[in-house]
Each structure stands twice: as structure tokens, then as C-alpha cells.
């Protein structure tokens, strides 16, 4: 049986300013369970593409199809300033409209997946840049999304953290789209490239 397409762009056009296109007739599809790299120079539109996938931006024309209401989560690059006063538990509770009864055990699994050992009552602002980077990733993972979007996930991770992330992504059975310039990291698990040419 052919694998189902989970995400499709059909002739998508997008621009912030008139006559300065970011995407011009972009068409591609991503199979369920695929691990895809999004590459291109700075300013080519990688982050805009993520925002279009997430529905935070709307295309000027063309169609973006997400199969069967697939869920999505993105690991951001930087912790939001307003989150720095939250405890780890309060931060993860924000990932859900209604926090699940088993939130503590889900937090524990998400932290284990990113190899982070920190007390649940720790304030985000007290954590190092590397710990915050792992938390941003864990925040996306705890949502167990059908499509996981990672923007430069190896920034602020040491080699042990990168190795742990690779191990996790290799075993992860859902769709992953990752923006990264780290070729060694990408070569370990991705199986295709969408290249945006500026």
C-alpha cells in the first residue's frame, strides 16, 4: 500500500511585500512518516514556509493541504520572554487546551527524550541556553504531533544533546521537517531535501 501524503503545497505563492515573492509557485508533497530537510540561504523563506504550514501565515494564492486534520507542533529557536517566569510544569501545561491528568508523566518522558534532567518547579529563566533549547524541543514533543517542525534544533545543544536528538528522531515514527545547516546531523536521519533558492 502506498504511503499517504500528509502535507501538500500546490502552486503556493507568498509575499510580504508586493512584487517581492518569497514563494513563487511552490509545489511539493510530504509522505506520512517522512523525515525531510528544508534548506536554503538565509532569507530564502524557510521560516515563512514553516509559518505557512502551521497556518500562522496565509498564501497569496495556491493551496496548502494537510491530510485528515493532522496535528502539528514546532520547536522554536528561542524561549518567549513571557515564558521565562514559568515553572517547567506551568510551561508544559500551555501545550494543551486542557492539561491531561497524566501531565507529570508526559513531562518526564518528554524531558527524557531530550536528555534533560531538571526539577519540575525550576523557573525557565534560571536555565542555561542549552537547557532552554532542550525544553523548546520537549515542548513540541509532548504534544505528540503528526508533523513535527524543527527550526535549527542543534543550536545550543552540546554533542551529547545532538547525539540524543538524532537517536530520538531515528526512532520517531511520525513526520519530521527540519531546518538545519548541520550536514552531519541531517545525514543521520533525513531522507529528502526541499531546497528553497533565493
N, C-alpha and C positions, 0 to 999 in steps of 0.2 A: 504494500500500500504506500502511495506517495505521501511524503511528509507534508503537513498542512502549512500553508503560508500564514504567518501570524501578523505580518506588517507589510503594507504595500504603499508605495508612492507612485501615483500616476500623473506624469506631466506636471509636477508641482512647481509653481513659480512663487517666489517670495522676495520681497524687498522692504527695507526700512525707509529708503528714500526713493522717490520717483526716478525711474531710469537708471537706478544703481542696483541691479539684481544681485541677490545673494544666491538664490537657486533659480536656475533657468531650465525649465522642462525636465526636472529631476524625476527619474523613474527607476525604481528598484523594488525587489521584494526580499523578505527575510523569512526563512522557514522556521517553524516552531523548533526550539531546542538548538538553533544555530548559535555559534559564537563568532561575532562579526566585529572587525575593527573599522572605525571611522577615522580616516586620515586626511590630511591636507594642511596647507600652510596656515599660519596664524591669519585670521580674518577671512578664511575661505568659507566659513559658515557652519562649522561643526557644532558649536553650542546652539546656534539658531535651529539646526536640524533636530537636536535633542528637544528644544523647546516646542518645535512643531509636533514631534512625536508625542510629547506629554500633553499637547493641547493648550500650552501656555501662549503660543502664537498661532495665528491662523494664516493659511496660504492665501496669496493674492488670487491664484487660480489653480486648477488641478485638484486631485483628490488624494487624501490620506486615509487608508482603510486599516483599521485594527480589527482582527478577527474575533468574533464572539465576545466582545467586551473584555478582552484580555486586560489584566491589571498591570500597572507599571509603577516602578519606583526608580528614582535616580539618586546616586550618591553624589552629592555636591562636593565642590572643591574646598569650600570654606564654611565654617560654622557661622550661622546667622548671629549677629550681635545680641539680639534679644534672647537667644537661647543660652547665652553664657552663664546666666544666673540660675539656670535649671539644674536639678539633680539628674543623674543618669536615668533614674526611673521616670521622672517627670518628662524628660526629653523623649524617651521611647513611647510614653503614653500618647504623645502628639501624633504618632504614626497611625493611630486608629481613631475612627469616629467615636467608637465606644471601646475603651481598653478591655481586652479579653481577661477572663478570670485567671488564666494561666500566664499573665504578663511576665511575672518574675522568672518563670522557667524559660519563656521565649527570649527574654533579655539575656539570660545565662547562655543559651545556645548561640545567640547572635554574637555575643562577646567572645565566645569560644571560637566561632568561625573566623573572627578577625584577630585571634590571638591577643586579646586584651584582658588583663586582669585588673579590674578597678572596682572599688566598693560602689554599690548601687546609689548610695547617698552622696557620692562625690559630685561637686559642682563642676560643670563643663569648663568654666573659666579657669579652674585650678589645674586642668590637664594640659600636658605638653601638646605641641603642634602634631606630633606623631600620634599621640593618643586620640586627639580630636579627629584626625584623618581616619583612624580605625573606627571611631564612633559613627562618623558620617556614612561609612560603608555599612556598618552594622545596622544603622537606621533604615537603609534601603533593604537590607536582607531580612530584617524582622517582619517586613510586610509580605514576604514570600511571593514576590510579583511574578507574573508570567513573562514580563520583559524587564530585565534589569539593565539600567543605563549607568555606565561608569565613566566619569569625566576625569581623566588623569589620576587613576586610583593609586598609582605608586608614588605620587608626590608625598613627601613627609613620612614615607614608610622606610624603615631600615631593611636590610637584606632578608632578615628572618621574617619580617612582616610581608615582604614581597613573595617569598617562598610559600608562606602560609596561604596568601591570597591565591597564588597560582594553583596550589593543591585544592583549594576550595572550588575555584572556577572550573577546573578539570572535572570535578565530581558533580558540579551543579547541572541539573538535567533540564533547566529551562533556558529561555532565550537570553543572550547577553550581547549588548552592543557597547563597545568600549572605545573611548577617545584616549589615545596614548601615543607618546613619542618614544616609548621604551621598547625597542625592537626585540630585545632578549625576552622581556616579559610577554610580549604579544606572540612571539614564535612558539611559546609553550602551550598555548591553548586555542588561539583563534584559527578559523578555517576559511576565512574570506575577508576581503577588504572592500569597503566603499570609499573611493578616493574623491575628494572634492578639490577641483582645480580652480585656483583663484582667478 
